[in-house]
Amino acid sequence: MARKILEMRHITKEFPGVKALSDVNLEVEEGEIHALCGENGAGKSTLMNVLSGIYPYGTYTGDIVYNGNVCKFHQIKDSENEGIVIIHQELALVPLLSIGENMFLGNERGSKHRIDWAQTYAKADELLKLVGLKDSSHTLIKDIGVGKQQLVEIAKALGKNVKLLILDEPTASLNDTEAKHLLDLLLEFKKKGMTCILISHKLNEVSYVADRITVIRDGQVIKTMSKTDANFSEDTIISAMVGRSLTDRFPKREPKIGDICFEVKDWCVDHPVFDGIKVCDHINFNVRRGEVVGISGLMGAGRTELAMSIFGHSYGSNIRGKIFKDGKEVHFPTVKSAINAGLAYVTEDRKGNGLILSETITQNTSAACPEKISNHGIVDFDKEREVAHHYVKEMHTKCASVEDKVGNLSGGNMQKVLLGKWLFADPDILILDEPTRGIDVGAKYEIYGIINKMVSEGKSVIFISSEMPEILGMSDRIYVMNEGRMIAELPGKEATQEKIMTCIINSGKKVEQSAASGN
């Protein structure tokens, strides 16, 4: 029988007006990968913040027993000294420092008075090899992608002699290839005896790596199941998470598609920093009234750059091409002009560009169209709160009050506030960029329902997603992008994951052949 490395006994954690955890018990066996699943706001990250000392001893009730000893962690350094290391969904790396500097920040090599840089970079390179990262440890963090940054965080944890590694949504911003590499890395660490706790909404990944899964709902443990259990399935996990069965991951919709209402022709965008690099290359596409148009492609295909450049020239330089709305050529040189013309853009970066985390739900909801809750420039605060209450209710946002700071909400509830903000703007065309990234299946289903409601009212949605199942499950038509170009258009009913990937692979071959022939 496996030894218990961790027991969390009767953990209760309260915030003002909210009981985030209620009498939670969790057991983790040595050498296993133990997954925590649950809806956004269920308490998963809160429980791990208690374990790691981010919420210090005394701010919660209950006991943490690690390696047979009751632990009272007053800060994150205390848990790290015991070999417990947490990697958050929002990576804690300094962009303008090197990989090596980041890996040993707060854990410097050398004496108290002098850092040994030779030892630092040599040890960093050694750890990078363990995670399969070939970049030099002298490379700046800003010069590597998110997938590699995630590996740097893991290498950083290895430098702290980690025994229990906690990962919170580690693949949320990764493409399929990067995610698979990271998950395989966890399986390798498991073979060497490391214990992992994995928080993830991606149930296919949980099924792939986890030995056992604990489901948390509304701050309480619902059940713990093993992958070897006879009734183990993704449907069982979902049912435990949301408290009901989801017979269909994508709500049904009878499309009522009208005429073309939005069209982009010969759209070109240059990189904002590097001269001569096109990020969008003569792109053409259109959207019909009452239609969900999906844009699929691998990370780096140019989908976000396309969306942002259309939405008030938010990205890029030397932007050229034509946009037609309801048959008339239009120009959106600013974000405000795009909003006024009936466009809205839900960014993939909700924390960086979508929301003001230090402000309330109320203030964020009205931020895109403050004139709608103002009289002659003076804000009607009662009306503003009324609007916020409406969208909190409609979106089923979990919060104590509309005066809650958005930064205190879970990721999924932040996303609902962001959607509410743009629905309040009442757009004709809504551009959604990775709208379900890092949120649970229940919240996803609610967002899909909102999309369906919008198009049933005659509005149109441009849907950008890296998750192939939701592109296929939600789109009436699908455009495929690769290397800044639209390479295919597929009817939603005929599209498959294989067809989309074949289009991408074949377009890559054409580019290589063209380059080889000198064209």
C-alpha positions as CSV (number, residue, x, y, z in Angstrom):
1,M,0.0,0.0,0.0
2,A,1.3,3.4,-1.0
3,R,2.5,5.8,1.7
4,K,0.5,9.0,2.2
5,I,2.7,12.0,1.6
6,L,0.0,14.6,2.3
7,E,-3.2,14.8,4.4
8,M,-5.2,18.0,4.5
9,R,-7.7,17.5,7.3
10,H,-11.0,19.5,7.8
11,I,-9.7,22.6,6.0
12,T,-12.1,25.6,6.2
13,K,-11.2,28.9,4.7
14,E,-13.4,32.0,4.7
15,F,-13.2,35.4,3.0
16,P,-15.5,38.3,3.8
17,G,-19.0,37.1,2.9
18,V,-17.8,33.8,1.3
19,K,-16.9,30.4,2.7
20,A,-14.3,29.3,0.0
21,L,-13.6,25.9,1.7
22,S,-15.8,24.0,4.0
23,D,-14.3,21.0,6.0
24,V,-12.2,19.8,3.1
25,N,-10.2,16.5,3.4
26,L,-7.6,15.5,0.8
27,E,-5.1,12.6,0.8
28,V,-2.3,12.4,-1.7
29,E,-0.1,9.3,-2.0
30,E,3.6,9.4,-2.5
31,G,4.6,9.1,-6.2
32,E,1.2,9.7,-7.7
33,I,-0.3,12.3,-9.9
34,H,-3.4,13.5,-8.2
35,A,-5.8,15.8,-10.1
36,L,-8.1,18.4,-8.6
37,C,-11.1,19.1,-10.8
38,G,-14.1,21.4,-10.3
39,E,-15.8,24.5,-11.6
40,N,-14.3,27.9,-11.5
41,G,-14.7,29.2,-7.9
42,A,-15.0,25.7,-6.5
43,G,-12.0,26.2,-4.2
44,K,-9.2,24.2,-5.9
45,S,-6.7,27.1,-6.1
46,T,-7.7,28.3,-2.6
47,L,-6.9,24.8,-1.2
48,M,-3.5,24.8,-2.9
49,N,-2.8,28.3,-1.6
50,V,-3.5,27.1,1.9
51,L,-1.1,24.2,1.4
52,S,1.7,26.3,0.0
53,G,1.5,29.0,2.7
54,I,0.2,31.7,0.5
55,Y,-2.7,31.8,2.9
56,P,-0.7,31.4,6.1
57,Y,-1.4,29.3,9.1
58,G,-4.0,31.0,11.3
59,T,-6.0,32.3,8.4
60,Y,-7.8,28.9,8.0
61,T,-8.9,26.1,10.3
62,G,-7.8,22.5,10.0
63,D,-4.5,20.7,9.7
64,I,-1.8,20.0,7.0
65,V,0.1,16.8,7.6
66,Y,3.1,16.4,5.3
67,N,5.4,13.4,5.6
68,G,3.7,12.5,8.9
69,N,4.3,15.9,10.5
70,V,1.7,18.7,11.2
71,C,2.9,21.7,9.3
72,K,2.2,25.4,10.0
73,F,3.4,27.3,7.0
74,H,3.4,31.1,7.6
75,Q,4.8,31.9,4.1
76,I,5.5,30.3,0.8
77,K,9.2,29.9,1.7
78,D,8.3,27.6,4.6
79,S,6.5,25.1,2.3
80,E,9.3,25.3,-0.3
81,N,11.8,24.4,2.4
82,E,9.8,21.2,2.8
83,G,9.9,20.5,-0.9
84,I,6.4,21.7,-1.8
85,V,6.5,24.0,-4.8
86,I,3.5,25.6,-6.5
87,I,3.4,26.8,-10.1
88,H,0.5,29.2,-10.7
89,Q,-1.5,29.6,-13.9
90,E,-0.2,33.1,-14.2
91,L,3.6,32.5,-14.5
92,A,5.8,34.4,-12.1
93,L,8.7,35.2,-14.4
94,V,10.4,38.6,-15.0
95,P,10.4,39.2,-18.8
96,L,13.6,41.3,-18.9
97,L,15.7,38.9,-16.8
98,S,17.4,35.8,-18.3
99,I,16.2,32.2,-17.8
100,G,19.0,31.6,-15.4
101,E,18.3,34.7,-13.3
102,N,14.6,33.8,-13.1
103,M,15.3,30.2,-12.1
104,F,17.3,31.2,-9.0
105,L,15.5,34.5,-8.1
106,G,15.1,34.3,-4.3
107,N,17.2,31.1,-4.4
108,E,20.5,32.5,-5.5
109,R,23.7,30.5,-5.9
110,G,26.8,31.7,-4.1
111,S,27.4,33.4,-0.8
112,K,25.3,35.9,1.2
113,H,27.2,38.8,-0.3
114,R,28.0,37.7,-3.8
115,I,26.1,35.7,-6.5
116,D,28.2,33.1,-8.3
117,W,27.0,33.6,-11.9
118,A,29.1,30.8,-13.3
119,Q,27.4,28.3,-10.9
120,T,24.0,29.9,-11.5
121,Y,24.1,29.5,-15.3
122,A,25.8,26.1,-15.2
123,K,23.1,24.7,-12.8
124,A,20.3,26.4,-14.9
125,D,21.5,24.7,-18.1
126,E,21.7,21.4,-16.2
127,L,18.1,21.8,-15.0
128,L,16.9,22.9,-18.5
129,K,18.1,19.7,-19.9
130,L,16.0,17.7,-17.5
131,V,12.8,19.4,-18.8
132,G,13.9,19.1,-22.4
133,L,14.5,22.8,-23.0
134,K,17.4,23.5,-25.4
135,D,17.5,27.2,-25.0
136,S,20.5,28.8,-23.3
137,S,20.0,29.9,-19.8
138,H,21.3,33.4,-20.8
139,T,18.2,33.9,-23.1
140,L,15.8,36.5,-21.9
141,I,12.3,35.3,-20.8
142,K,10.7,37.8,-23.2
143,D,12.3,36.0,-26.1
144,I,10.8,32.6,-25.5
145,G,7.1,31.5,-25.9
146,V,4.6,30.6,-23.2
147,G,5.2,26.9,-23.6
148,K,8.9,27.3,-22.9
149,Q,8.2,29.6,-20.0
150,Q,6.1,26.9,-18.4
151,L,9.1,24.5,-18.7
152,V,11.3,27.2,-17.1
153,E,8.9,27.3,-14.1
154,I,9.2,23.5,-13.8
155,A,13.0,23.7,-14.0
156,K,12.9,26.4,-11.4
157,A,10.9,24.1,-9.1
158,L,13.5,21.3,-9.6
159,G,16.2,23.8,-8.4
160,K,14.3,23.9,-5.1
161,N,14.6,20.1,-4.6
162,V,10.9,19.7,-5.1
163,K,9.2,16.6,-3.7
164,L,5.5,17.6,-4.2
165,L,4.9,19.7,-7.3
166,I,1.6,21.6,-7.6
167,L,0.6,22.8,-11.1
168,D,-2.4,25.1,-11.5
169,E,-3.8,24.9,-15.1
170,P,-0.3,24.4,-16.6
171,T,-1.5,23.8,-20.2
172,A,-4.1,26.6,-20.3
173,S,-2.0,28.7,-22.7
174,L,-0.2,25.9,-24.5
175,N,-0.9,24.3,-27.9
176,D,-1.5,20.6,-28.2
177,T,2.1,19.7,-28.9
178,E,3.5,21.8,-26.0
179,A,0.8,20.4,-23.7
180,K,1.6,16.8,-24.6
181,H,5.3,17.4,-23.9
182,L,4.6,18.9,-20.5
183,L,2.2,16.0,-19.5
184,D,4.8,13.4,-20.7
185,L,7.4,15.2,-18.5
186,L,5.1,14.8,-15.5
187,L,4.9,11.1,-16.2
188,E,8.7,10.9,-16.4
189,F,8.9,12.7,-13.0
190,K,6.4,10.2,-11.6
191,K,8.7,7.3,-12.6
192,K,11.5,9.0,-10.6
193,G,9.2,9.2,-7.5
194,M,8.0,12.8,-7.6
195,T,4.5,13.5,-6.4
196,C,2.3,15.9,-8.4
197,I,-1.0,17.7,-7.7
198,L,-2.5,18.9,-11.0
199,I,-5.4,21.4,-11.3
200,S,-6.9,21.2,-14.8
201,H,-10.2,21.8,-16.6
202,K,-9.0,19.7,-19.6
203,L,-10.4,16.3,-18.7
204,N,-8.7,14.5,-21.6
205,E,-5.4,15.6,-20.0
206,V,-6.5,14.6,-16.5
207,S,-7.5,11.2,-17.8
208,Y,-4.1,10.8,-19.6
209,V,-1.8,11.5,-16.6
210,A,-3.7,11.3,-13.3
211,D,-3.8,8.2,-11.0
212,R,-6.6,9.6,-8.9
213,I,-9.0,12.6,-9.2
214,T,-10.6,14.6,-6.4
215,V,-13.6,16.7,-7.5
216,I,-14.4,19.8,-5.5
217,R,-17.7,21.7,-5.8
218,D,-18.7,24.8,-3.9
219,G,-15.8,24.5,-1.5
220,Q,-16.5,20.9,-0.6
221,V,-15.0,17.5,-1.7
222,I,-17.6,15.6,-3.7
223,K,-15.7,12.5,-4.4
224,T,-12.3,11.0,-5.1
225,M,-12.0,8.4,-7.8
226,S,-9.3,6.3,-9.2
227,K,-8.6,5.8,-12.9
228,T,-8.8,2.0,-12.3
229,D,-12.4,2.3,-11.0
230,A,-15.0,0.5,-13.1
231,N,-17.2,3.6,-13.5
232,F,-14.4,6.0,-14.2
233,S,-15.1,8.3,-17.2
234,E,-15.0,12.0,-18.2
235,D,-18.8,12.0,-17.9
236,T,-18.5,10.8,-14.3
237,I,-16.1,13.7,-13.5
238,I,-18.3,16.2,-15.2
239,S,-21.4,15.0,-13.4
240,A,-19.5,15.4,-10.0
241,M,-18.2,18.8,-11.0
242,V,-21.4,20.5,-12.0
243,G,-23.9,18.4,-10.0
244,R,-25.8,17.2,-13.0
245,S,-25.2,15.3,-16.3
246,L,-24.1,17.2,-19.4
247,T,-25.5,15.0,-22.1
248,D,-24.1,17.3,-24.8
249,R,-21.0,19.5,-24.3
250,F,-22.4,22.0,-26.9
251,P,-26.0,23.2,-26.6
252,K,-28.1,22.6,-29.6
253,R,-29.0,25.4,-32.0
254,E,-31.0,25.6,-35.2
255,P,-29.0,28.1,-37.4
256,K,-31.0,30.9,-39.0
257,I,-28.3,32.4,-41.2
258,G,-28.9,35.5,-43.3
259,D,-27.0,37.7,-45.7
260,I,-23.4,38.7,-45.4
261,C,-23.1,41.5,-42.8
262,F,-19.4,41.8,-42.3
263,E,-16.6,41.3,-44.8
264,V,-12.8,41.7,-44.8
265,K,-11.0,42.0,-48.1
266,D,-7.3,41.9,-48.9
267,W,-6.3,42.6,-45.3
268,C,-2.6,43.0,-44.6
269,V,-0.9,43.8,-41.3
270,D,2.8,44.3,-40.7
271,H,4.6,43.4,-37.4
272,P,4.6,46.5,-35.1
273,V,8.3,46.2,-34.3
274,F,10.1,44.2,-37.0
275,D,10.0,45.8,-40.5
276,G,9.1,43.7,-43.5
277,I,7.4,40.9,-41.5
278,K,3.7,40.4,-42.4
279,V,1.5,38.9,-39.7
280,C,-1.6,39.0,-41.8
281,D,-1.1,38.4,-45.5
282,H,-3.9,39.4,-47.9
283,I,-6.7,37.9,-45.8
284,N,-10.3,37.6,-47.1
285,F,-13.3,36.3,-45.1
286,N,-16.9,37.1,-44.4
287,V,-19.6,36.6,-41.7
288,R,-23.3,36.3,-42.2
289,R,-26.1,37.5,-39.9
290,G,-27.0,34.9,-37.3
291,E,-23.8,32.9,-37.9
292,V,-20.9,31.6,-35.8
293,V,-17.8,31.7,-37.9
294,G,-14.8,29.8,-36.4
295,I,-11.2,30.7,-37.0
296,S,-8.9,27.7,-36.4
297,G,-5.2,27.4,-36.5
298,L,-2.1,26.6,-34.6
299,M,-0.6,29.0,-32.1
300,G,1.2,31.8,-34.0
301,A,-1.0,31.5,-37.0
302,G,-2.0,35.2,-36.7
303,R,-5.6,34.8,-35.5
304,T,-5.3,37.2,-32.5
305,E,-3.3,39.7,-34.6
306,L,-6.0,39.6,-37.2
307,A,-8.8,40.2,-34.7
308,M,-7.0,43.0,-32.9
309,S,-6.0,44.8,-36.2
310,I,-9.6,44.8,-37.3
311,F,-10.8,46.0,-33.9
312,G,-9.7,49.7,-34.1
313,H,-6.1,48.9,-35.3
314,S,-5.3,47.6,-31.8
315,Y,-2.3,45.7,-33.3
316,G,0.2,46.1,-36.1
317,S,1.5,48.7,-38.4
318,N,0.9,49.7,-42.1
319,I,-2.6,48.1,-41.9
320,R,-4.3,48.0,-45.3
321,G,-7.3,46.4,-46.9
322,K,-11.0,47.0,-46.8
323,I,-13.8,46.2,-44.3
324,F,-17.5,46.2,-45.3
325,K,-20.4,46.2,-42.8
326,D,-23.9,45.7,-44.2
327,G,-22.5,46.2,-47.7
328,K,-20.9,49.6,-47.0
329,E,-17.1,50.2,-46.7
330,V,-16.3,51.3,-43.1
331,H,-13.1,52.4,-41.3
332,F,-12.2,51.7,-37.7
333,P,-9.0,53.6,-37.0
334,T,-9.6,53.6,-33.2
335,V,-11.2,51.2,-30.7
336,K,-13.9,53.7,-30.0
337,S,-14.9,53.9,-33.7
338,A,-15.1,50.1,-33.8
339,I,-17.4,50.0,-30.7
340,N,-19.6,52.8,-32.1
341,A,-19.9,50.8,-35.4
342,G,-21.2,47.7,-33.5
343,L,-18.0,45.7,-33.1
344,A,-16.8,44.1,-29.8
345,Y,-13.6,42.1,-29.1
346,V,-13.3,39.8,-26.1
347,T,-9.5,39.5,-25.7
348,E,-7.7,36.3,-24.8
349,D,-5.8,38.2,-22.2
350,R,-8.6,39.0,-19.7
351,K,-6.2,40.1,-16.9
352,G,-3.8,42.1,-19.1
353,N,-6.1,43.8,-21.6
354,G,-9.7,42.9,-20.8
355,L,-10.4,43.9,-17.3
356,I,-9.3,46.4,-14.7
357,L,-8.5,44.0,-11.8
358,S,-8.4,46.7,-9.1
359,E,-11.9,48.0,-10.0
360,T,-15.3,46.5,-9.2
361,I,-17.6,44.3,-11.3
362,T,-19.8,47.3,-11.6
363,Q,-17.1,49.6,-13.0
364,N,-15.8,46.9,-15.4
365,T,-19.2,46.1,-16.8
366,S,-19.8,49.6,-17.9
367,A,-16.2,50.3,-19.0
368,A,-16.8,49.8,-22.8
369,C,-19.8,52.1,-23.0
370,P,-19.8,54.6,-20.1
371,E,-22.1,56.9,-22.0
372,K,-24.9,54.4,-21.7
373,I,-25.0,54.9,-17.9
374,S,-24.3,58.6,-18.0
375,N,-26.2,61.9,-18.4
376,H,-24.2,64.7,-19.9
377,G,-21.0,63.1,-18.7
378,I,-22.2,62.4,-15.2
379,V,-22.4,58.7,-14.2
380,D,-25.7,57.5,-12.9
381,F,-24.3,55.1,-10.3
382,D,-27.7,53.5,-9.5
383,K,-28.1,52.7,-13.2
384,E,-24.5,51.4,-13.4
385,R,-25.2,49.0,-10.5
386,E,-28.5,47.9,-12.0
387,V,-26.6,47.0,-15.3
388,A,-24.0,45.1,-13.3
389,H,-26.6,43.1,-11.4
390,H,-28.4,42.2,-14.6
391,Y,-25.2,40.7,-16.2
392,V,-24.1,39.0,-13.0
393,K,-27.5,37.3,-12.9
394,E,-27.6,36.5,-16.6
395,M,-24.0,35.1,-16.6
396,H,-24.4,33.2,-13.3
397,T,-21.3,35.0,-12.0
398,K,-20.3,33.8,-8.5
399,C,-19.6,36.8,-6.3
400,A,-20.7,38.2,-3.0
401,S,-21.6,41.6,-4.5
402,V,-21.3,43.6,-7.7
403,E,-18.9,45.8,-5.7
404,D,-16.4,42.9,-5.4
405,K,-13.0,43.7,-7.0
406,V,-12.7,41.7,-10.2
407,G,-9.1,40.7,-9.3
408,N,-10.6,38.6,-6.4
409,L,-12.8,36.5,-8.7
410,S,-11.8,33.1,-10.1
411,G,-10.7,32.9,-13.8
412,G,-14.1,31.7,-15.1
413,N,-16.0,34.4,-13.2
414,M,-13.6,37.0,-14.5
415,Q,-14.4,35.8,-18.0
416,K,-18.1,36.1,-17.4
417,V,-17.6,39.8,-16.3
418,L,-15.6,40.4,-19.4
419,L,-18.3,38.9,-21.6
420,G,-20.9,40.9,-19.7
421,K,-18.9,44.1,-20.4
422,W,-19.1,43.5,-24.1
423,L,-22.7,42.3,-24.2
424,F,-23.7,45.6,-22.5
425,A,-22.1,47.3,-25.5
426,D,-24.8,45.5,-27.6
427,P,-22.6,44.7,-30.6
428,D,-23.8,43.5,-34.0
429,I,-20.6,41.5,-34.4
430,L,-18.8,39.9,-31.4
431,I,-15.2,38.7,-31.8
432,L,-14.4,36.1,-29.2
433,D,-10.7,35.3,-28.8
434,E,-10.1,32.1,-26.7
435,P,-13.3,32.8,-24.6
436,T,-13.2,29.6,-22.7
437,R,-9.5,29.4,-21.9
438,G,-8.8,28.1,-18.4
439,I,-12.5,27.7,-17.4
440,D,-14.5,24.6,-16.4
441,V,-17.0,22.6,-18.5
442,G,-20.0,24.1,-16.7
443,A,-18.9,27.7,-17.3
444,K,-18.0,26.8,-20.9
445,Y,-21.5,25.4,-21.5
446,E,-23.0,28.7,-20.2
447,I,-20.8,30.7,-22.5
448,Y,-21.8,28.5,-25.5
449,G,-25.4,29.2,-24.5
450,I,-24.8,33.0,-24.6
451,I,-23.2,32.7,-28.0
452,N,-26.2,30.7,-29.3
453,K,-28.6,33.3,-27.8
454,M,-26.7,36.1,-29.6
455,V,-26.9,34.6,-33.0
456,S,-30.5,33.6,-32.6
457,E,-31.2,37.3,-32.2
458,G,-29.6,38.0,-35.6
459,K,-26.1,39.0,-34.3
460,S,-22.9,37.4,-35.6
461,V,-20.0,35.8,-33.8
462,I,-16.3,35.4,-34.9
463,F,-15.0,32.6,-32.7
464,I,-11.3,32.1,-32.3
465,S,-10.2,29.0,-30.3
466,S,-7.2,26.6,-30.0
467,E,-9.6,23.9,-28.7
468,M,-10.6,22.0,-31.8
469,P,-13.6,20.3,-30.3
470,E,-15.3,23.6,-29.5
471,I,-14.5,25.1,-32.9
472,L,-16.1,22.0,-34.5
473,G,-19.0,22.0,-32.0
474,M,-19.9,25.7,-32.2
475,S,-19.2,26.9,-35.7
476,D,-21.5,27.1,-38.8
477,R,-18.4,27.7,-41.0
478,I,-14.7,27.4,-40.2
479,Y,-11.8,29.4,-41.7
480,V,-8.4,27.8,-41.2
481,M,-5.4,30.2,-40.7
482,N,-1.7,29.3,-41.0
483,E,1.3,31.6,-41.0
484,G,-0.8,34.8,-41.4
485,R,-2.9,33.5,-44.3
486,M,-6.4,32.1,-44.7
487,I,-5.8,28.7,-46.2
488,A,-9.2,27.0,-46.2
489,E,-12.9,27.5,-45.6
490,L,-15.0,24.5,-44.5
491,P,-18.7,24.1,-43.8
492,G,-19.2,23.4,-40.0
493,K,-21.0,20.1,-40.7
494,E,-18.3,18.8,-42.9
495,A,-15.3,19.9,-40.9
496,T,-13.2,17.4,-38.8
497,Q,-10.1,17.7,-36.8
498,E,-8.3,15.6,-39.4
499,K,-9.4,17.9,-42.3
500,I,-8.3,21.0,-40.5
501,M,-4.9,19.6,-39.7
502,T,-4.5,18.3,-43.2
503,C,-5.1,21.9,-44.5
504,I,-2.5,23.3,-42.2
505,I,0.1,20.6,-43.1
506,N,-0.5,20.9,-46.8
507,S,-0.2,24.7,-46.7
508,G,3.1,24.4,-44.9
509,K,4.4,22.1,-47.6
510,K,3.3,24.6,-50.3
511,V,5.2,27.4,-48.6
512,E,8.4,25.2,-48.4
513,Q,8.0,24.2,-52.0
514,S,7.6,27.8,-53.0
515,A,10.7,28.9,-51.0
516,A,12.7,26.0,-52.6
517,S,11.7,27.1,-56.1
518,G,12.7,30.7,-55.3
519,N,9.1,32.1,-55.8
